[in-house]
């Protein structure tokens, strides 16, 4: 029997307001060897084939972990308070789930962090995992400021590209501020504009700043704890910058999470960057 962790499950662990939530859930769902352990209180969830509920805690918190059985395999799908059971939808794709190997430490690195506001490219808490968790959150707007960007990372199959698609498909807006492209890169940048991205170019840009504005009206009941955040630091949105490249090519990067009550300064600074920027069309006309 193999155990898998779904992206939705990782998001739930990361975004839950209780600092001890991830540790409590992990201690209840897997053995020290990373194996599935049956619990006498596990019970079926009606309406979704192969869906089961496990009690993580009772009384005030009433935490739950939801798993799906597919043959001999188990997929940990959702986690949260009792409300996680409300309006639960069947998973559409389990192929992106991560297999739990023999040691639980691999999973623990994803979700249990001593200093959760510090994000890194090579060690937990990983920048790329925080970006991945935002794909499943409804946003009014996101702003991505990076001197350089990777066409593959921003493409439809790339991590940032999937984040952009998620925001745009939900009616949100995406703004990207970056340095002007080389002539050979123009087609990739035009493609971003054609997708609906507000692309702005700043010739002397050296800032790395990401701002995620949550659409609170579209949050499910179990996601009401999710907040808008900013991320500032050294990482550019390239494979090497966020840890998506070959390990030998990944740079040591450090970023910091700006909480929602401290985002005014970021918003004010973004306005100054926008004032100094031009559109791709204006840039091309200036050749």
N, C-alpha and C positions, 0 to 999 in steps of 0.2 A: 504493500500500500504506500503510495507516494502522496506527500502533502504539498500543496501549492498556496502561495500568497497572491491574491489578486491586487491590482492597482487600487481598486476602490477601498480595499481593506487597509492598505498602506496609508492612503489619504486619511481615512478615519482615524488611524492611530496618531498621525502627525497633527491633525487639526483639532483634536479633542482638547478642550480647555483644561482638563485635569492633568497636572504634570506627571502623575503616577499611572495614568490610564494605560499607556502602552505596556509598561512592565506588568500590570495586573492582567491584561488580556493575554500576553504571551505566556505568562506562567500557567494559564488555564487551558491553552489550546495545544501545546506541544510539550513533549518530554525534553529532558536535557539533551538528548541525542537528536532532537529535531523531528521526532516521530509523532504521528497522530496517536492520541490516547483517548479511548472511549470514556464517556462520563455517563453514569446511571441516570442523570437528570436530562440528558439530551432528548429533545422531542421535535417532531416534525413541524414544519411550517407549511400550512395548507395553502395551495394555490400555485406553488412553484415546485416543479418536479425535482425530487432529490434534495430538497432544501431542509436544513435542520437548524435548530436554535440551541445554543449552549449558554447557560447562566455563568457570567463572570463574577457578578456580585449581586446581592439582594438589598433589601431595605431601601435607603434613600437613593443610592446611585442606580441600582437595578441595571447594571451594564450587561449587554448581550453580545455574543459573537455568532455570526451567521455563517454556516458552511454549506457547500453543495457537494453531494456525492455523485461522481460519475464513474460507474463501474467500481473498481477497487481504489480509485483515487479520491482525495478530498481537497476541495478548493475553499480556502477561507476567504469569504466574499465581502462581508460588511461587519462593522463593530460600532457600538455606541450605547446610548441609554435605551430605555424601553421603547422610545419612539422610533428607533431604527427599524422596528418591525412594521411600522405604519407605512402604507403605500410602497412596500418593498417590491421592486421590479426584478424580474428574472434577468440574469446576466446575458448579454448579447454575444459576448466573445470571451472565452476563457484562455485563448491561446497566448495572451500576453502575461499570464500569471507566472510568478517566479517559483521554481521548484525549491523546496527547503532541503538543503543538503544535510549531512550528518550532524554538523555542529550548529546549534541555534545562534551562535554569535553572528553569523552572516545576516540573519533576520534582525537581530537585536541592533546591529549597526544602522539599519534603516530607520528605526523608530525610537530608539532610546538614546538620548543625548544629554551629556552633562551640562553643556552650554548651548542650548538650542538656538540662540540668536546668531551664533557664529557658524557660517556656512563655508565649506571647504571643497576643493576640487578633488582631493585624494583621500580624505578621511571624513568620518561622520562628524557632523551632519552634512550630507553631500548636497551641493548646489543643485545638481541635476535632479535629485529626488524631490526637492522643494518645487522646482519648475514643473515636474511631472504631476505633482499633487494639485497644481493650479488648473490643470486641464479639465478636471472634473468639477470645478467651482464656477458658478455663473458670475461673469464680470460685466460691469458697465463699460469699463475701459481699462486697457493696459497701455503703459508707455515703456518702451524698451530703448535705453540709451547706451550705445556701444560704439566705440571708435571703429572697430572692425566687426564684420559679421560673416558667417559661413553660409554659402548658398545651400549646401546640403542640410545644415542644421535648420535653416529657414524653409526648406523645401517641404512638400506635402507629407513626406514620411519622417522628416526630422522632428526632434523634440520640440523645438520652438515653432516649427511649422504647424504641428498638431495643436499646440497651444493657441496659435493665431486662428486656426480654423475653428476651434472650439468657441472662441470669443466672438468671431464674426458670425458664425452660424446661430449664435444666441442673441444676435442683434446688438452686440457691443461694438466698441470701436478700438482700433489698434493703431498706435502711433510709434514709429521707429525713427529715432534720430541717430545718424551715423555720419562718418566722413564721406566725401564724394567718392564714387567708385572710379576705378580705372575704366578706360574705354571698353576693354574686353569684358568687363563685368556688367555693362549696362543692361544686357538682356535679362539677367537675374534680378536686377533692381526694378526694371520695368514690370517684370512678372509680379513682384510684390505689390506694386501700385495697382496692377490690374486685378489683383485678388481683393482689393478694397483697403489696403494698408495706407495710412497717411504717412508717407515717407518724406522726411526732412533731412537736409544735408547741411553740415556745419564743418567748415574747412579746418578749424583749429580745435575740434572736439577731442577731449581726453577724459571725459567722464564715463563712468560705468554706473548706471542707475536704472533700476526696474521698479515700476510702480503698478500695483494691482488694485484696482478699485472694484470691490465686490458689489454685485447687484443684489441688494438685500431683499428686494421684492420677489426674486426668483429662487431664494434659498429654501430648500426643503426643511421641514421641522427639525430634522436631526442635524442640520448644518447651521443652525442659527448662531452657533458660537464662532463661526468663521468670520474673520475680519479682513479689511483691506490692509495691505502691507507694502512696504518698500524694501528693496534690497540694494545696498550700496557697497562698493568694494573694488577689488582689483580685476575681477573676471570680465573678460569680453565674451560676447556670445559667439564663440567658436568652439569646435570640438575640444581643442586643447585647453580652453579657458574654463569649461564647465565639467571636464573630466569624461567626455564622450570619446576621446581618441584612444589610440594604443597607449597603454600605461607608460611606455617610455617617452611618449610625446606630451603627456599631460603636464601642465605647469602647476606649481604650487600657488594656489590662489586663496584669498580669504575675503569673505563678504560678511555683512552684518544686516540683520533684519530690523527694519524700522517699523515700530508698532503703529497702529492706526491713529493713536492720539498724538503722534509726533510727525505726521505727514505734511503738515502745512508748510514747513520749510522746504521740503522736497518739491511740492507743487509750485511754490514761489520761484524756486531755482529753475524748474522746467520752463516757466514762462520766459525767463531771460534767455534760455537756450533757443526757444522757438523764435524769439525776436531776432536772433542772429542767424537763423537758418533760412534756406531756400528750398523750394520743391525740386524734384528731379527734372521736371520740364524746364524750369528756369535755369537750372545748372547746365543742361544740355544746350540750351539756346545761347549760353554764354561761351560755348566752345569757340 
